[in-house]
Amino acid sequence: MTKAINLTRSKQSALSQRQNRHPATALLVLPFAIFLASAASGCGVSIGSYCEEARNCEGGNDLDEDACNISFDAESELADLKNCGAEFDAYFDCLAEQSRCNEDRYRPDQGNCQVEIQQFDDCAKEGN
């Protein structure tokens, strides 16, 4: 338990230090991070790979990629706490498999992953 708490604190500390070095950039990352916070790791593409692809597509920087990784990790942990890990994994797998770079945006085409999004949202709202 202590190890998990220390890991969480070091993630928070690392993010805080990065934000303190570049406060304006960190604020620009927030909308991107919120969008990405609706997914996490599954059996397919890793969070790191997805975030790297998103960064390359959208012309981001290290802070963008870090925010993406932190957001997915946090969302995954919350999903597990609500017993929605399977729904979360299905959504992230769909997101990772269907996303592509289109007009400097890395995401699935409209309509893709809607079933997975809805299932995950429903589960999270129920809080099983």
A tleap script that builds the chain and sets N, CA, C and O, in Angstrom:
source leaprc.protein.ff14SB
mol = sequence {
  NMET THR LYS ALA ILE ASN LEU THR ARG SER
  LYS GLN SER ALA LEU SER GLN ARG GLN ASN
  ARG HIE PRO ALA THR ALA LEU LEU VAL LEU
  PRO PHE ALA ILE PHE LEU ALA SER ALA ALA
  SER GLY CYS GLY VAL SER ILE GLY SER TYR
  CYS GLU GLU ALA ARG ASN CYS GLU GLY GLY
  ASN ASP LEU ASP GLU ASP ALA CYS ASN ILE
  SER PHE ASP ALA GLU SER GLU LEU ALA ASP
  LEU LYS ASN CYS GLY ALA GLU PHE ASP ALA
  TYR PHE ASP CYS LEU ALA GLU GLN SER ARG
  CYS ASN GLU ASP ARG TYR ARG PRO ASP GLN
  GLY ASN CYS GLN VAL GLU ILE GLN GLN PHE
  ASP ASP CYS ALA LYS GLU GLY CASN
}
set mol.1.N position { 0.826 -1.183 0.000 }
set mol.1.CA position { 0.000 0.000 0.000 }
set mol.1.C position { 0.872 1.248 0.000 }
set mol.1.O position { 0.604 2.191 -0.745 }
set mol.2.N position { 1.910 1.263 0.827 }
set mol.2.CA position { 2.799 2.416 0.894 }
set mol.2.C position { 3.469 2.643 -0.449 }
set mol.2.O position { 3.639 3.783 -0.881 }
set mol.3.N position { 3.850 1.561 -1.107 }
set mol.3.CA position { 4.504 1.681 -2.411 }
set mol.3.C position { 3.563 2.346 -3.413 }
set mol.3.O position { 3.994 3.200 -4.187 }
set mol.4.N position { 2.291 1.969 -3.410 }
set mol.4.CA position { 1.315 2.562 -4.328 }
set mol.4.C position { 1.116 4.037 -4.022 }
set mol.4.O position { 1.010 4.853 -4.937 }
set mol.5.N position { 1.063 4.386 -2.736 }
set mol.5.CA position { 0.898 5.787 -2.355 }
set mol.5.C position { 2.114 6.590 -2.785 }
set mol.5.O position { 1.977 7.690 -3.321 }
set mol.6.N position { 3.310 6.043 -2.552 }
set mol.6.CA position { 4.528 6.741 -2.963 }
set mol.6.C position { 4.589 6.907 -4.466 }
set mol.6.O position { 5.037 7.946 -4.950 }
set mol.7.N position { 4.143 5.891 -5.229 }
set mol.7.CA position { 4.133 5.983 -6.683 }
set mol.7.C position { 3.181 7.086 -7.121 }
set mol.7.O position { 3.513 7.873 -8.007 }
set mol.8.N position { 2.006 7.151 -6.514 }
set mol.8.CA position { 1.040 8.189 -6.851 }
set mol.8.C position { 1.609 9.564 -6.516 }
set mol.8.O position { 1.482 10.503 -7.302 }
set mol.9.N position { 2.234 9.680 -5.349 }
set mol.9.CA position { 2.830 10.965 -4.966 }
set mol.9.C position { 3.946 11.353 -5.917 }
set mol.9.O position { 4.073 12.530 -6.254 }
set mol.10.N position { 4.767 10.395 -6.365 }
set mol.10.CA position { 5.838 10.762 -7.277 }
set mol.10.C position { 5.299 11.168 -8.634 }
set mol.10.O position { 5.886 12.024 -9.295 }
set mol.11.N position { 4.181 10.568 -9.071 }
set mol.11.CA position { 3.554 11.007 -10.324 }
set mol.11.C position { 3.041 12.432 -10.179 }
set mol.11.O position { 3.226 13.265 -11.066 }
set mol.12.N position { 2.387 12.703 -9.037 }
set mol.12.CA position { 1.859 14.040 -8.802 }
set mol.12.C position { 3.006 15.047 -8.706 }
set mol.12.O position { 2.915 16.148 -9.249 }
set mol.13.N position { 4.069 14.674 -8.025 }
set mol.13.CA position { 5.208 15.560 -7.873 }
set mol.13.C position { 5.864 15.839 -9.215 }
set mol.13.O position { 6.228 16.977 -9.508 }
set mol.14.N position { 6.016 14.797 -10.035 }
set mol.14.CA position { 6.634 14.971 -11.350 }
set mol.14.C position { 5.793 15.892 -12.209 }
set mol.14.O position { 6.331 16.765 -12.890 }
set mol.15.N position { 4.484 15.712 -12.189 }
set mol.15.CA position { 3.602 16.571 -12.971 }
set mol.15.C position { 3.674 17.999 -12.453 }
set mol.15.O position { 3.748 18.945 -13.238 }
set mol.16.N position { 3.652 18.157 -11.142 }
set mol.16.CA position { 3.714 19.486 -10.550 }
set mol.16.C position { 5.010 20.200 -10.933 }
set mol.16.O position { 4.993 21.387 -11.259 }
set mol.17.N position { 6.124 19.485 -10.895 }
set mol.17.CA position { 7.404 20.082 -11.262 }
set mol.17.C position { 7.404 20.488 -12.729 }
set mol.17.O position { 7.906 21.556 -13.077 }
set mol.18.N position { 6.846 19.647 -13.587 }
set mol.18.CA position { 6.791 19.978 -15.007 }
set mol.18.C position { 5.902 21.199 -15.240 }
set mol.18.O position { 6.231 22.067 -16.049 }
set mol.19.N position { 4.786 21.261 -14.534 }
set mol.19.CA position { 3.889 22.390 -14.693 }
set mol.19.C position { 4.529 23.664 -14.170 }
set mol.19.O position { 4.334 24.736 -14.744 }
set mol.20.N position { 5.283 23.564 -13.098 }
set mol.20.CA position { 5.941 24.742 -12.554 }
set mol.20.C position { 7.006 25.279 -13.497 }
set mol.20.O position { 7.251 26.485 -13.522 }
set mol.21.N position { 7.629 24.428 -14.254 }
set mol.21.CA position { 8.642 24.888 -15.202 }
set mol.21.C position { 8.021 25.568 -16.402 }
set mol.21.O position { 8.606 26.500 -16.954 }
set mol.22.N position { 6.850 25.124 -16.815 }
set mol.22.CA position { 6.211 25.630 -18.021 }
set mol.22.C position { 4.717 25.851 -17.766 }
set mol.22.O position { 3.897 25.123 -18.324 }
set mol.23.N position { 4.338 26.833 -16.941 }
set mol.23.CA position { 2.934 26.965 -16.576 }
set mol.23.C position { 2.013 27.249 -17.755 }
set mol.23.O position { 0.900 26.724 -17.793 }
set mol.24.N position { 2.429 28.042 -18.697 }
set mol.24.CA position { 1.562 28.344 -19.843 }
set mol.24.C position { 1.341 27.098 -20.687 }
set mol.24.O position { 0.224 26.845 -21.139 }
set mol.25.N position { 2.381 26.326 -20.901 }
set mol.25.CA position { 2.255 25.103 -21.688 }
set mol.25.C position { 1.370 24.099 -20.969 }
set mol.25.O position { 0.562 23.416 -21.598 }
set mol.26.N position { 1.520 24.007 -19.658 }
set mol.26.CA position { 0.704 23.064 -18.890 }
set mol.26.C position { -0.782 23.400 -19.026 }
set mol.26.O position { -1.613 22.496 -19.108 }
set mol.27.N position { -1.120 24.678 -19.050 }
set mol.27.CA position { -2.520 25.070 -19.210 }
set mol.27.C position { -3.043 24.706 -20.592 }
set mol.27.O position { -4.220 24.378 -20.746 }
set mol.28.N position { -2.187 24.762 -21.584 }
set mol.28.CA position { -2.602 24.394 -22.929 }
set mol.28.C position { -2.818 22.891 -23.055 }
set mol.28.O position { -3.579 22.442 -23.912 }
set mol.29.N position { -2.163 22.128 -22.222 }
set mol.29.CA position { -2.254 20.677 -22.255 }
set mol.29.C position { -3.587 20.193 -21.681 }
set mol.29.O position { -4.079 19.132 -22.065 }
set mol.30.N position { -4.168 20.963 -20.767 }
set mol.30.CA position { -5.353 20.521 -20.050 }
set mol.30.C position { -6.504 20.080 -20.944 }
set mol.30.O position { -7.046 19.001 -20.704 }
set mol.31.N position { -6.916 20.836 -21.957 }
set mol.31.CA position { -8.015 20.349 -22.799 }
set mol.31.C position { -7.684 19.028 -23.490 }
set mol.31.O position { -8.538 18.149 -23.605 }
set mol.32.N position { -6.462 18.895 -23.941 }
set mol.32.CA position { -6.026 17.654 -24.577 }
set mol.32.C position { -6.086 16.509 -23.571 }
set mol.32.O position { -6.543 15.413 -23.897 }
set mol.33.N position { -5.628 16.764 -22.356 }
set mol.33.CA position { -5.614 15.735 -21.324 }
set mol.33.C position { -7.030 15.318 -20.935 }
set mol.33.O position { -7.291 14.139 -20.698 }
set mol.34.N position { -7.932 16.277 -20.869 }
set mol.34.CA position { -9.314 15.955 -20.524 }
set mol.34.C position { -9.928 15.065 -21.589 }
set mol.34.O position { -10.614 14.093 -21.273 }
set mol.35.N position { -9.682 15.394 -22.852 }
set mol.35.CA position { -10.200 14.559 -23.930 }
set mol.35.C position { -9.664 13.140 -23.808 }
set mol.35.O position { -10.405 12.172 -23.975 }
set mol.36.N position { -8.403 13.024 -23.522 }
set mol.36.CA position { -7.779 11.711 -23.450 }
set mol.36.C position { -8.075 10.979 -22.153 }
set mol.36.O position { -7.814 9.782 -22.038 }
set mol.37.N position { -8.606 11.675 -21.200 }
set mol.37.CA position { -8.883 11.041 -19.923 }
set mol.37.C position { -9.992 10.014 -19.985 }
set mol.37.O position { -10.264 9.336 -18.994 }
set mol.38.N position { -10.623 9.889 -21.109 }
set mol.38.CA position { -11.708 8.923 -21.226 }
set mol.38.C position { -11.233 7.583 -21.752 }
set mol.38.O position { -12.032 6.831 -22.311 }
set mol.39.N position { -9.970 7.263 -21.595 }
set mol.39.CA position { -9.466 5.983 -22.065 }
set mol.39.C position { -8.341 5.492 -21.171 }
set mol.39.O position { -7.854 6.235 -20.318 }
set mol.40.N position { -7.917 4.229 -21.363 }
set mol.40.CA position { -6.779 3.666 -20.618 }
set mol.40.C position { -6.242 2.451 -21.327 }
set mol.40.O position { -6.612 2.166 -22.466 }
set mol.41.N position { -5.363 1.733 -20.648 }
set mol.41.CA position { -4.678 0.647 -21.325 }
set mol.41.C position { -5.518 -0.610 -21.385 }
set mol.41.O position { -6.294 -0.908 -20.477 }
set mol.42.N position { -5.349 -1.329 -22.460 }
set mol.42.CA position { -5.997 -2.620 -22.631 }
set mol.42.C position { -4.974 -3.609 -23.110 }
set mol.42.O position { -3.780 -3.466 -22.848 }
set mol.43.N position { -5.443 -4.610 -23.811 }
set mol.43.CA position { -4.545 -5.653 -24.278 }
set mol.43.C position { -3.834 -5.255 -25.563 }
set mol.43.O position { -2.818 -5.855 -25.913 }
set mol.44.N position { -4.341 -4.267 -26.264 }
set mol.44.CA position { -3.783 -3.864 -27.550 }
set mol.44.C position { -2.622 -2.898 -27.378 }
set mol.44.O position { -1.633 -3.202 -26.711 }
set mol.45.N position { -2.759 -1.745 -27.981 }
set mol.45.CA position { -1.732 -0.715 -27.953 }
set mol.45.C position { -1.582 -0.187 -26.528 }
set mol.45.O position { -2.568 -0.028 -25.809 }
set mol.46.N position { -0.348 0.080 -26.131 }
set mol.46.CA position { -0.117 0.602 -24.789 }
set mol.46.C position { -0.467 2.086 -24.722 }
set mol.46.O position { -0.552 2.769 -25.743 }
set mol.47.N position { -0.665 2.560 -23.514 }
set mol.47.CA position { -0.930 3.981 -23.306 }
set mol.47.C position { 0.217 4.807 -23.875 }
set mol.47.O position { -0.005 5.798 -24.571 }
set mol.48.N position { 1.435 4.395 -23.576 }
set mol.48.CA position { 2.599 5.138 -24.047 }
set mol.48.C position { 2.651 5.255 -25.560 }
set mol.48.O position { 2.962 6.317 -26.098 }
set mol.49.N position { 2.345 4.163 -26.244 }
set mol.49.CA position { 2.354 4.188 -27.712 }
set mol.49.C position { 1.264 5.096 -28.249 }
set mol.49.O position { 1.492 5.863 -29.185 }
set mol.50.N position { 0.079 5.009 -27.658 }
set mol.50.CA position { -1.026 5.860 -28.094 }
set mol.50.C position { -0.671 7.335 -27.902 }
set mol.50.O position { -0.874 8.155 -28.798 }
set mol.51.N position { -0.144 7.658 -26.733 }
set mol.51.CA position { 0.183 9.052 -26.428 }
set mol.51.C position { 1.302 9.581 -27.326 }
set mol.51.O position { 1.299 10.752 -27.706 }
set mol.52.N position { 2.243 8.726 -27.655 }
set mol.52.CA position { 3.311 9.133 -28.564 }
set mol.52.C position { 2.748 9.422 -29.958 }
set mol.52.O position { 3.123 10.408 -30.593 }
set mol.53.N position { 1.854 8.561 -30.425 }
set mol.53.CA position { 1.214 8.789 -31.732 }
set mol.53.C position { 0.420 10.094 -31.732 }
set mol.53.O position { 0.487 10.871 -32.685 }
set mol.54.N position { -0.329 10.326 -30.659 }
set mol.54.CA position { -1.120 11.556 -30.553 }
set mol.54.C position { -0.204 12.774 -30.570 }
set mol.54.O position { -0.491 13.766 -31.240 }
set mol.55.N position { 0.880 12.694 -29.842 }
set mol.55.CA position { 1.843 13.805 -29.797 }
set mol.55.C position { 2.412 14.078 -31.184 }
set mol.55.O position { 2.479 15.228 -31.618 }
set mol.56.N position { 2.816 13.029 -31.869 }
set mol.56.CA position { 3.403 13.204 -33.201 }
set mol.56.C position { 2.400 13.800 -34.179 }
set mol.56.O position { 2.755 14.645 -35.002 }
set mol.57.N position { 1.165 13.367 -34.092 }
set mol.57.CA position { 0.129 13.864 -34.990 }
set mol.57.C position { -0.185 15.323 -34.715 }
set mol.57.O position { -0.279 16.133 -35.637 }
set mol.58.N position { -0.346 15.653 -33.444 }
set mol.58.CA position { -0.839 16.974 -33.078 }
set mol.58.C position { 0.274 17.985 -32.847 }
set mol.58.O position { 0.007 19.128 -32.476 }
set mol.59.N position { 1.519 17.574 -33.064 }
set mol.59.CA position { 2.629 18.515 -32.922 }
set mol.59.C position { 2.889 18.910 -31.483 }
set mol.59.O position { 3.309 20.033 -31.204 }
set mol.60.N position { 2.642 17.991 -30.580 }
set mol.60.CA position { 2.816 18.287 -29.163 }
set mol.60.C position { 4.262 18.233 -28.721 }
set mol.60.O position { 5.184 18.129 -29.530 }
set mol.61.N position { 4.433 18.308 -27.406 }
set mol.61.CA position { 5.769 18.265 -26.813 }
set mol.61.C position { 5.777 17.245 -25.674 }
set mol.61.O position { 4.816 16.497 -25.498 }
set mol.62.N position { 6.848 17.218 -24.915 }
set mol.62.CA position { 6.970 16.268 -23.804 }
set mol.62.C position { 5.850 16.423 -22.782 }
set mol.62.O position { 5.348 15.431 -22.254 }
set mol.63.N position { 5.458 17.661 -22.503 }
set mol.63.CA position { 4.386 17.888 -21.534 }
set mol.63.C position { 3.061 17.321 -22.021 }
set mol.63.O position { 2.296 16.762 -21.235 }
set mol.64.N position { 2.789 17.461 -23.304 }
set mol.64.CA position { 1.556 16.898 -23.859 }
set mol.64.C position { 1.541 15.382 -23.712 }
set mol.64.O position { 0.539 14.793 -23.307 }
set mol.65.N position { 2.655 14.769 -24.045 }
set mol.65.CA position { 2.735 13.312 -23.944 }
set mol.65.C position { 2.639 12.857 -22.491 }
set mol.65.O position { 1.968 11.868 -22.196 }
set mol.66.N position { 3.299 13.564 -21.590 }
set mol.66.CA position { 3.222 13.228 -20.166 }
set mol.66.C position { 1.791 13.370 -19.647 }
set mol.66.O position { 1.304 12.509 -18.914 }
set mol.67.N position { 1.126 14.453 -20.027 }
set mol.67.CA position { -0.260 14.668 -19.588 }
set mol.67.C position { -1.167 13.558 -20.100 }
set mol.67.O position { -2.050 13.089 -19.381 }
set mol.68.N position { -0.953 13.149 -21.319 }
set mol.68.CA position { -1.723 12.064 -21.910 }
set mol.68.C position { -1.530 10.784 -21.098 }
set mol.68.O position { -2.504 10.128 -20.728 }
set mol.69.N position { -0.299 10.436 -20.827 }
set mol.69.CA position { 0.000 9.226 -20.057 }
set mol.69.C position { -0.600 9.285 -18.655 }
set mol.69.O position { -1.202 8.315 -18.193 }
set mol.70.N position { -0.438 10.403 -17.990 }
set mol.70.CA position { -0.952 10.556 -16.626 }
set mol.70.C position { -2.474 10.471 -16.620 }
set mol.70.O position { -3.059 9.845 -15.737 }
set mol.71.N position { -3.112 11.094 -17.597 }
set mol.71.CA position { -4.576 11.078 -17.670 }
set mol.71.C position { -5.111 9.670 -17.882 }
set mol.71.O position { -6.062 9.253 -17.221 }
set mol.72.N position { -4.495 8.939 -18.810 }
set mol.72.CA position { -4.935 7.563 -19.057 }
set mol.72.C position { -4.720 6.696 -17.832 }
set mol.72.O position { -5.588 5.899 -17.477 }
set mol.73.N position { -3.576 6.840 -17.182 }
set mol.73.CA position { -3.299 6.045 -15.983 }
set mol.73.C position { -4.323 6.336 -14.886 }
set mol.73.O position { -4.823 5.413 -14.242 }
set mol.74.N position { -4.629 7.594 -14.677 }
set mol.74.CA position { -5.601 7.975 -13.648 }
set mol.74.C position { -6.990 7.452 -13.992 }
set mol.74.O position { -7.695 6.930 -13.128 }
set mol.75.N position { -7.376 7.592 -15.242 }
set mol.75.CA position { -8.692 7.114 -15.658 }
set mol.75.C position { -8.796 5.596 -15.502 }
set mol.75.O position { -9.848 5.080 -15.123 }
set mol.76.N position { -7.730 4.896 -15.788 }
set mol.76.CA position { -7.705 3.448 -15.628 }
set mol.76.C position { -7.885 3.061 -14.166 }
set mol.76.O position { -8.631 2.134 -13.853 }
set mol.77.N position { -7.207 3.764 -13.277 }
set mol.77.CA position { -7.324 3.480 -11.848 }
set mol.77.C position { -8.748 3.751 -11.357 }
set mol.77.O position { -9.301 2.966 -10.588 }
set mol.78.N position { -9.331 4.849 -11.798 }
set mol.78.CA position { -10.711 5.164 -11.400 }
set mol.78.C position { -11.692 4.119 -11.930 }
set mol.78.O position { -12.621 3.714 -11.232 }
set mol.79.N position { -11.474 3.692 -13.164 }
set mol.79.CA position { -12.341 2.660 -13.740 }
set mol.79.C position { -12.261 1.378 -12.915 }
set mol.79.O position { -13.282 0.741 -12.657 }
set mol.80.N position { -11.075 1.005 -12.507 }
set mol.80.CA position { -10.913 -0.196 -11.679 }
set mol.80.C position { -11.636 -0.049 -10.344 }
set mol.80.O position { -12.244 -1.003 -9.859 }
set mol.81.N position { -11.575 1.133 -9.754 }
set mol.81.CA position { -12.257 1.364 -8.484 }
set mol.81.C position { -13.774 1.237 -8.616 }
set mol.81.O position { -14.457 0.859 -7.664 }
set mol.82.N position { -14.289 1.552 -9.786 }
set mol.82.CA position { -15.730 1.463 -10.024 }
set mol.82.C position { -16.118 0.128 -10.660 }
set mol.82.O position { -17.256 -0.049 -11.093 }
set mol.83.N position { -15.174 -0.804 -10.713 }
set mol.83.CA position { -15.396 -2.121 -11.330 }
set mol.83.C position { -15.779 -1.995 -12.805 }
set mol.83.O position { -16.616 -2.744 -13.309 }
set mol.84.N position { -15.159 -1.047 -13.475 }
set mol.84.CA position { -15.423 -0.811 -14.898 }
set mol.84.C position { -14.168 -1.030 -15.740 }
set mol.84.O position { -14.052 -0.497 -16.844 }
set mol.85.N position { -13.244 -1.806 -15.222 }
set mol.85.CA position { -11.982 -2.034 -15.929 }
set mol.85.C position { -12.171 -2.655 -17.298 }
set mol.85.O position { -11.506 -2.251 -18.252 }
set mol.86.N position { -13.059 -3.624 -17.419 }
set mol.86.CA position { -13.279 -4.297 -18.707 }
set mol.86.C position { -13.859 -3.330 -19.733 }
set mol.86.O position { -13.453 -3.333 -20.895 }
set mol.87.N position { -14.811 -2.501 -19.299 }
set mol.87.CA position { -15.406 -1.519 -20.213 }
set mol.87.C position { -14.388 -0.468 -20.634 }
set mol.87.O position { -14.362 -0.027 -21.783 }
set mol.88.N position { -13.558 -0.080 -19.689 }
set mol.88.CA position { -12.508 0.887 -19.965 }
set mol.88.C position { -11.501 0.331 -20.967 }
set mol.88.O position { -11.106 1.009 -21.916 }
set mol.89.N position { -11.095 -0.918 -20.736 }
set mol.89.CA position { -10.149 -1.564 -21.644 }
set mol.89.C position { -10.726 -1.677 -23.050 }
set mol.89.O position { -10.021 -1.448 -24.033 }
set mol.90.N position { -12.003 -2.027 -23.147 }
set mol.90.CA position { -12.641 -2.140 -24.465 }
set mol.90.C position { -12.655 -0.787 -25.169 }
set mol.90.O position { -12.403 -0.706 -26.371 }
set mol.91.N position { -12.946 0.267 -24.425 }
set mol.91.CA position { -12.950 1.607 -25.016 }
set mol.91.C position { -11.549 2.012 -25.467 }
set mol.91.O position { -11.370 2.502 -26.582 }
set mol.92.N position { -10.555 1.808 -24.600 }
set mol.92.CA position { -9.199 2.204 -24.983 }
set mol.92.C position { -8.706 1.396 -26.172 }
set mol.92.O position { -8.076 1.942 -27.078 }
set mol.93.N position { -8.989 0.098 -26.174 }
set mol.93.CA position { -8.572 -0.721 -27.311 }
set mol.93.C position { -9.180 -0.197 -28.602 }
set mol.93.O position { -8.499 -0.111 -29.624 }
set mol.94.N position { -10.461 0.155 -28.557 }
set mol.94.CA position { -11.110 0.704 -29.751 }
set mol.94.C position { -10.470 2.036 -30.132 }
set mol.94.O position { -10.152 2.272 -31.297 }
set mol.95.N position { -10.288 2.893 -29.146 }
set mol.95.CA position { -9.678 4.197 -29.401 }
set mol.95.C position { -8.299 4.038 -30.038 }
set mol.95.O position { -7.980 4.701 -31.025 }
set mol.96.N position { -7.491 3.156 -29.466 }
set mol.96.CA position { -6.133 2.951 -29.960 }
set mol.96.C position { -6.119 2.345 -31.363 }
set mol.96.O position { -5.295 2.720 -32.197 }
set mol.97.N position { -7.030 1.413 -31.619 }
set mol.97.CA position { -7.060 0.750 -32.929 }
set mol.97.C position { -7.678 1.622 -34.017 }
set mol.97.O position { -7.287 1.530 -35.181 }
set mol.98.N position { -8.629 2.457 -33.653 }
set mol.98.CA position { -9.368 3.235 -34.642 }
set mol.98.C position { -8.843 4.655 -34.853 }
set mol.98.O position { -9.197 5.299 -35.841 }
set mol.99.N position { -8.013 5.148 -33.950 }
set mol.99.CA position { -7.527 6.525 -34.076 }
set mol.99.C position { -6.545 6.658 -35.216 }
set mol.99.O position { -5.760 5.756 -35.508 }
set mol.100.N position { -6.616 7.813 -35.850 }
set mol.100.CA position { -5.669 8.131 -36.912 }
set mol.100.C position { -5.497 9.631 -36.951 }
set mol.100.O position { -6.306 10.383 -36.407 }
set mol.101.N position { -4.446 10.048 -37.595 }
set mol.101.CA position { -4.152 11.470 -37.690 }
set mol.101.C position { -4.937 12.051 -38.860 }
set mol.101.O position { -4.752 11.654 -40.010 }
set mol.102.N position { -5.804 12.984 -38.550 }
set mol.102.CA position { -6.607 13.631 -39.571 }
set mol.102.C position { -6.712 15.110 -39.225 }
set mol.102.O position { -7.291 15.481 -38.204 }
set mol.103.N position { -6.151 15.942 -40.080 }
set mol.103.CA position { -6.144 17.392 -39.865 }
set mol.103.C position { -5.539 17.746 -38.506 }
set mol.103.O position { -6.103 18.541 -37.754 }
set mol.104.N position { -4.408 17.159 -38.208 }
set mol.104.CA position { -3.663 17.397 -36.971 }
set mol.104.C position { -4.428 17.037 -35.702 }
set mol.104.O position { -4.152 17.593 -34.639 }
set mol.105.N position { -5.368 16.130 -35.796 }
set mol.105.CA position { -6.099 15.605 -34.640 }
set mol.105.C position { -5.980 14.088 -34.670 }
set mol.105.O position { -6.173 13.459 -35.710 }
set mol.106.N position { -5.664 13.510 -33.525 }
set mol.106.CA position { -5.509 12.061 -33.423 }
set mol.106.C position { -6.698 11.491 -32.679 }
set mol.106.O position { -6.775 11.590 -31.455 }
set mol.107.N position { -7.616 10.900 -33.403 }
set mol.107.CA position { -8.823 10.328 -32.816 }
set mol.107.C position { -9.499 9.425 -33.836 }
set mol.107.O position { -9.142 9.430 -35.014 }
set mol.108.N position { -10.477 8.651 -33.379 }
set mol.108.CA position { -11.210 7.798 -34.323 }
set mol.108.C position { -12.112 8.647 -35.216 }
set mol.108.O position { -12.479 9.766 -34.859 }
set mol.109.N position { -12.456 8.111 -36.359 }
set mol.109.CA position { -13.441 8.785 -37.206 }
set mol.109.C position { -14.756 8.861 -36.449 }
set mol.109.O position { -15.045 8.027 -35.591 }
set mol.110.N position { -15.541 9.865 -36.777 }
set mol.110.CA position { -16.819 10.059 -36.109 }
set mol.110.C position { -17.675 8.793 -36.208 }
set mol.110.O position { -17.791 8.192 -37.276 }
set mol.111.N position { -18.257 8.409 -35.108 }
set mol.111.CA position { -19.104 7.216 -35.078 }
set mol.111.C position { -18.387 5.967 -34.602 }
set mol.111.O position { -19.020 5.056 -34.068 }
set mol.112.N position { -17.078 5.910 -34.786 }
set mol.112.CA position { -16.325 4.755 -34.301 }
set mol.112.C position { -16.231 4.812 -32.779 }
set mol.112.O position { -16.096 5.890 -32.200 }
set mol.113.N position { -16.299 3.690 -32.158 }
set mol.113.CA position { -16.139 3.513 -30.705 }
set mol.113.C position { -17.323 4.044 -29.901 }
set mol.113.O position { -17.225 4.136 -28.677 }
set mol.114.N position { -18.424 4.391 -30.534 }
set mol.114.CA position { -19.571 4.924 -29.796 }
set mol.114.C position { -20.165 3.889 -28.838 }
set mol.114.O position { -20.575 4.237 -27.730 }
set mol.115.N position { -20.213 2.635 -29.250 }
set mol.115.CA position { -20.740 1.584 -28.374 }
set mol.115.C position { -19.862 1.454 -27.132 }
set mol.115.O position { -20.365 1.383 -26.010 }
set mol.116.N position { -18.549 1.424 -27.341 }
set mol.116.CA position { -17.610 1.286 -26.224 }
set mol.116.C position { -17.672 2.509 -25.300 }
set mol.116.O position { -17.602 2.371 -24.079 }
set mol.117.N position { -17.800 3.687 -25.879 }
set mol.117.CA position { -17.914 4.910 -25.079 }
set mol.117.C position { -19.154 4.828 -24.195 }
set mol.117.O position { -19.093 5.103 -22.997 }
set mol.118.N position { -20.271 4.452 -24.792 }
set mol.118.CA position { -21.530 4.393 -24.053 }
set mol.118.C position { -21.481 3.346 -22.946 }
set mol.118.O position { -21.957 3.591 -21.837 }
set mol.119.N position { -20.911 2.185 -23.240 }
set mol.119.CA position { -20.820 1.132 -22.228 }
set mol.119.C position { -19.950 1.571 -21.058 }
set mol.119.O position { -20.288 1.327 -19.900 }
set mol.120.N position { -18.840 2.215 -21.360 }
set mol.120.CA position { -17.965 2.692 -20.298 }
set mol.120.C position { -18.641 3.798 -19.483 }
set mol.120.O position { -18.591 3.784 -18.253 }
set mol.121.N position { -19.268 4.747 -20.162 }
set mol.121.CA position { -19.978 5.828 -19.461 }
set mol.121.C position { -21.081 5.272 -18.561 }
set mol.121.O position { -21.221 5.686 -17.410 }
set mol.122.N position { -21.863 4.329 -19.096 }
set mol.122.CA position { -22.940 3.736 -18.300 }
set mol.122.C position { -22.397 3.050 -17.050 }
set mol.122.O position { -22.946 3.208 -15.959 }
set mol.123.N position { -21.340 2.307 -17.211 }
set mol.123.CA position { -20.738 1.610 -16.076 }
set mol.123.C position { -20.213 2.609 -15.042 }
set mol.123.O position { -20.439 2.443 -13.843 }
set mol.124.N position { -19.519 3.635 -15.505 }
set mol.124.CA position { -18.952 4.624 -14.584 }
set mol.124.C position { -20.043 5.374 -13.823 }
set mol.124.O position { -19.866 5.709 -12.651 }
set mol.125.N position { -21.162 5.637 -14.481 }
set mol.125.CA position { -22.270 6.331 -13.818 }
set mol.125.C position { -22.931 5.457 -12.758 }
set mol.125.O position { -23.363 5.942 -11.712 }
set mol.126.N position { -23.001 4.162 -13.048 }
set mol.126.CA position { -23.603 3.226 -12.096 }
set mol.126.C position { -22.699 3.031 -10.892 }
set mol.126.O position { -23.172 2.803 -9.778 }
set mol.127.N position { -21.388 3.123 -11.125 }
set mol.127.CA position { -20.421 2.945 -10.046 }
set mol.127.C position { -20.445 1.567 -9.437 }
set mol.127.O position { -20.196 1.393 -8.244 }
set mol.128.N position { -20.749 0.581 -10.276 }
set mol.128.CA position { -20.855 -0.823 -9.819 }
set mol.128.C position { -20.131 -0.996 -8.535 }
set mol.128.O position { -20.101 -2.098 -7.987 }
savepdb mol mol.pdb
quit
